[in-house]
């Protein structure tokens, strides 16, 4: 079986990485694997993982020869043609709070949308984290094919038996001392700021936030990969830029709390049970003009929605108090959006793809 893998257009990350690592751990012999790789990110791939540069004729040839294609996003490569009998497994890359594709308030140009719809027409299986997620993804993509409601493979690591040990190793690697409060800031992108050359100031003053939290705190900056050009402070003892770390799941393990805005990171981080604060400094603009929401963030989100950085700092100073105050809302959110997460999503997807 020839399998071609893609995550975020050439990265070593996310649901495809979790599925690949689980498949390799099973010891299935005789398969040929090839990852589409952004050569700017090639160092993140383990040396034993075979890659082909994305965007090349070789990548198109690999896709057209594959028996199975696994991706977490649209593959837009010269209108490649899926081999007859091949299976295209689309894992997608998050539960949509922000409206996407046909459901979004603002949409790409008609020719781009047509290219995306051409990719959707190739999908044979779509991974969904929850029944609610299935409803939203079907609506956004107009997808009528088979859905695997399994939870997200990328979240298995958060509930793995060795999660605590891995957290300790990762914190040591990042230089986060025992007892230090690690706050992860992981915002999504703004459609009108994602192009290179557009002035896109960081919505958070990370250095000021770290200072307001005291000497025993560090802020981890994880910018969206569309926003690599966004200015941000250099790493220091209190602010660490971890935007280039290959897989955000590692950062979820490291963090004691998440600060995000409208990102699907809130759904994944909620699997950890740790506090979440929603820093929605441009709430009305994003909700009403850029994207629109699939539910009311202020009443149905996993934590408090704050519009000012001072209120954000106040919420983060006492994490146990924050967790206690938001426990009921958090539990409702987890029940609705994380109920299938049990650390075995990868196994369920692979069993559906290739029964043992």
C-alpha positions in Angstrom: 0.0 0.0 0.0 1.4 3.4 -1.0 0.4 6.1 1.4 1.0 9.9 0.9 0.7 12.2 3.9 0.2 15.9 4.1 -0.3 18.3 7.1 -0.7 22.0 6.8 0.8 21.9 3.3 4.1 20.3 4.1 4.5 20.2 7.9 5.3 17.4 10.3 2.2 17.8 12.6 -1.4 17.4 13.5 -3.8 14.5 12.8 -1.7 13.0 10.0 1.3 12.8 12.2 -0.6 11.1 15.0 -2.0 8.6 12.5 1.3 7.9 10.9 3.1 7.4 14.2 0.3 5.0 15.4 0.5 3.1 12.2 4.2 2.7 12.4 4.0 1.7 16.0 1.6 -1.1 14.9 4.4 -2.6 12.9 2.5 -2.9 9.6 5.0 -4.2 7.1 5.1 -3.7 3.4 3.7 -0.2 3.1 5.4 2.7 1.3 5.0 6.1 3.0 5.8 9.5 1.6 5.2 12.9 3.2 4.7 16.1 1.3 7.2 18.5 2.8 7.6 22.2 2.8 11.4 22.4 2.4 11.5 25.4 4.7 10.3 23.1 7.4 12.2 20.0 6.5 14.3 20.0 9.7 11.2 19.2 11.7 10.8 15.8 10.0 12.6 12.9 11.6 15.4 11.7 9.3 13.8 8.3 8.8 10.6 9.8 7.4 10.6 9.8 3.6 9.6 13.1 2.1 9.0 14.8 -1.3 9.0 18.6 -1.8 5.4 19.8 -1.9 4.5 21.9 -5.0 6.7 19.8 -7.3 5.9 17.5 -10.2 7.2 14.7 -8.0 4.6 15.5 -5.4 1.8 15.4 -7.9 3.1 12.1 -9.2 3.2 10.6 -5.7 -0.4 11.7 -5.1 -1.6 10.2 -8.4 0.2 6.9 -7.6 -1.1 6.6 -4.0 -3.4 4.0 -2.7 -4.2 6.2 0.3 -3.9 9.9 0.7 -4.1 11.4 4.2 -4.3 15.1 4.6 -5.6 17.7 7.2 -6.3 20.4 4.7 -7.0 20.9 1.0 -4.4 19.7 -1.4 -4.2 22.2 -4.3 -1.6 20.8 -6.6 -2.2 21.2 -10.3 -5.6 19.5 -10.2 -4.0 16.1 -9.4 -6.1 13.1 -10.3 -6.8 10.4 -7.7 -6.0 6.9 -8.8 -9.1 4.7 -9.4 -9.8 2.8 -6.2 -7.6 5.0 -4.1 -8.9 6.4 -0.7 -8.6 10.0 0.3 -8.8 10.4 4.0 -9.4 14.0 5.0 -8.8 14.6 8.8 -9.3 18.4 8.7 -7.6 20.4 11.4 -10.0 21.7 13.9 -13.6 22.1 15.1 -14.9 25.3 13.6 -16.0 28.1 15.9 -15.2 30.5 13.1 -17.4 29.9 10.0 -15.4 28.3 7.2 -15.7 27.7 3.4 -19.3 28.2 2.2 -20.5 29.2 5.7 -18.0 32.0 6.2 -19.1 35.7 6.2 -16.3 36.5 3.7 -15.2 34.0 1.1 -12.2 33.6 -1.4 -12.5 34.4 -5.0 -14.7 32.2 -7.2 -11.7 30.5 -8.9 -10.1 29.7 -5.5 -13.4 28.4 -4.1 -13.8 26.2 -7.2 -10.4 24.7 -6.6 -11.2 23.9 -3.0 -14.5 22.3 -4.0 -12.6 20.2 -6.5 -10.5 18.9 -3.7 -13.6 18.2 -1.5 -15.1 16.1 -4.3 -12.1 13.7 -4.0 -12.7 13.0 -0.3 -13.8 9.5 0.6 -13.6 9.7 4.4 -13.8 12.7 6.7 -12.7 12.6 10.3 -14.9 14.4 12.8 -14.2 15.0 16.5 -17.9 15.0 17.5 -21.5 14.8 16.2 -21.6 18.6 16.5 -18.4 18.8 14.5 -19.9 16.5 11.8 -22.9 18.8 11.4 -20.7 21.9 11.0 -18.2 20.3 8.6 -20.9 18.8 6.4 -22.6 22.2 6.2 -19.4 24.2 5.5 -18.1 21.8 2.8 -21.3 20.5 1.4 -19.8 17.1 2.0 -22.2 14.1 1.8 -19.7 11.2 2.0 -18.7 9.0 4.9 -17.7 10.5 8.2 -15.7 8.9 10.9 -16.8 10.3 14.3 -13.8 9.2 16.3 -12.3 12.2 18.1 -9.2 13.9 16.8 -6.0 11.7 16.5 -3.8 14.7 17.3 -5.4 14.8 20.8 -4.5 11.2 21.8 -1.1 12.4 23.1 -2.9 14.6 25.7 -4.5 11.5 27.3 -1.7 9.0 26.8 -0.4 7.0 29.8 2.9 8.9 29.6 1.4 12.4 29.2 2.8 13.6 32.6 6.3 12.3 31.8 6.2 13.9 28.4 5.1 17.2 29.9 8.0 17.2 32.3 10.5 16.4 29.5 9.1 19.1 27.3 9.1 21.7 30.0 12.7 20.9 30.7 13.6 21.2 27.0 11.9 24.7 26.9 13.7 25.7 30.1 10.5 26.1 32.1 11.4 25.6 35.8 9.3 23.6 38.1 6.6 25.8 39.7 6.6 28.3 36.8 3.2 29.1 35.4 3.3 28.6 31.6 0.6 30.5 29.7 0.2 29.6 26.0 -1.0 32.3 23.6 -2.3 30.7 20.4 -4.5 33.0 18.4 -5.9 32.3 14.9 -5.2 34.5 11.9 -7.2 37.3 10.5 -8.1 36.9 6.8 -7.2 40.5 6.0 -3.8 40.3 7.8 -2.5 37.0 6.5 -0.7 38.4 3.4 3.0 39.2 3.6 3.4 42.9 3.7 0.2 43.7 5.5 0.7 45.5 8.8 -0.5 42.9 11.3 0.4 43.9 14.9 0.3 41.2 17.5 -3.0 41.6 19.5 -1.3 40.9 22.8 1.6 42.7 24.6 3.2 39.4 25.7 6.0 41.1 27.6 3.6 43.2 29.6 1.4 40.2 30.3 4.3 38.2 31.6 5.4 41.1 33.8 1.9 41.4 35.2 1.8 37.7 36.1 4.9 37.9 38.3 8.4 36.3 38.4 7.1 32.7 38.3 5.3 33.0 34.9 6.3 32.6 31.2 4.2 33.4 28.1 4.6 31.0 25.2 3.8 32.6 21.8 2.4 30.3 19.2 1.4 32.3 16.1 -0.7 30.7 13.4 1.4 29.4 10.5 -0.3 31.9 8.1 1.1 34.7 10.3 4.8 33.8 10.2 5.5 37.4 9.1 3.8 38.9 12.1 6.1 40.9 14.3 6.6 39.5 17.8 9.1 40.0 20.7 12.3 38.1 20.8 12.4 35.1 23.2 13.5 36.0 26.7 13.3 34.5 30.2 9.6 35.4 30.4 8.4 35.2 26.8 9.2 32.3 24.5 8.4 32.3 20.8 7.5 28.7 20.1 5.7 29.4 16.7 8.2 27.2 14.9 7.7 24.2 17.2 6.4 21.4 14.8 3.4 20.3 16.8 1.2 22.4 19.0 0.0 19.3 21.0 3.4 19.4 22.7 2.7 23.0 23.8 -0.7 22.0 25.2 1.1 19.5 27.4 3.5 22.1 28.6 1.0 24.9 29.3 -0.9 25.5 32.5 -3.5 27.7 30.8 -4.4 28.7 27.2 -5.2 32.1 25.9 -6.7 32.1 22.5 -9.4 34.0 20.6 -11.4 32.2 17.9 -9.0 29.4 17.3 -9.9 25.7 17.3 -7.1 25.3 19.9 -9.8 25.9 22.5 -11.4 22.5 21.6 -8.2 20.6 21.8 -6.8 22.2 24.9 -10.1 21.5 26.7 -9.1 17.8 26.6 -6.4 18.7 29.2 -9.0 20.1 31.7 -6.8 23.2 32.2 -8.1 26.8 32.2 -8.9 28.7 29.0 -9.3 32.4 28.6 -10.6 33.9 25.4 -8.9 37.2 24.6 -11.2 38.6 21.9 -9.9 42.1 21.5 -11.5 42.5 18.1 -14.7 40.5 18.8 -17.2 42.5 16.9 -15.0 42.9 13.8 -14.1 39.3 13.6 -17.6 37.9 14.4 -19.6 40.4 12.3 -17.4 41.2 9.4 -14.6 38.7 8.8 -15.9 35.2 9.6 -19.0 34.8 11.8 -19.3 32.2 14.5 -21.0 28.8 14.7 -22.2 29.4 18.3 -22.3 32.2 20.8 -18.7 32.4 22.1 -19.6 34.5 25.1 -22.2 32.1 26.6 -21.1 28.7 25.1 -17.3 29.0 25.1 -15.0 27.2 27.6 -13.9 30.2 29.6 -14.4 34.0 30.1 -14.3 36.3 27.1 -12.2 39.4 27.8 -11.6 42.3 25.5 -8.8 44.1 27.4 -5.4 42.9 28.4 -5.8 44.1 31.9 -8.8 41.8 32.4 -6.8 39.0 30.8 -4.0 39.4 33.3 -6.6 39.5 36.2 -8.1 36.2 35.0 -4.7 34.5 34.8 -3.2 35.5 38.1 -5.1 32.8 40.1 -5.6 29.7 37.9 -7.3 27.5 40.6 -9.8 30.3 41.2 -10.3 30.7 37.4 -10.9 27.0 37.1 -13.4 26.9 39.9 -15.3 29.9 38.6 -15.6 28.5 35.1 -16.1 24.8 36.1 -19.8 24.5 35.1 -19.3 26.3 31.7 -16.2 24.3 31.0 -17.9 21.0 31.7 -20.7 21.8 29.3 -18.2 22.7 26.6 -16.3 19.5 27.1 -19.4 17.4 27.1 -20.5 19.0 23.8 -17.2 19.1 22.0 -14.7 16.6 23.6 -16.9 13.7 24.5 -15.2 11.3 22.1 -11.6 12.2 23.2 -10.2 9.2 25.1 -6.7 8.8 23.7 -7.7 6.2 21.1 -8.9 8.2 18.2 -6.0 7.2 16.0 -6.7 3.5 16.5 -10.4 4.0 15.6 -9.5 5.9 12.4 -6.9 3.4 11.3 -9.3 0.5 12.1 -11.9 2.1 9.8 -9.3 2.6 7.1 -7.7 -0.8 7.4 -9.3 -3.3 9.8 -6.8 -5.5 11.6 
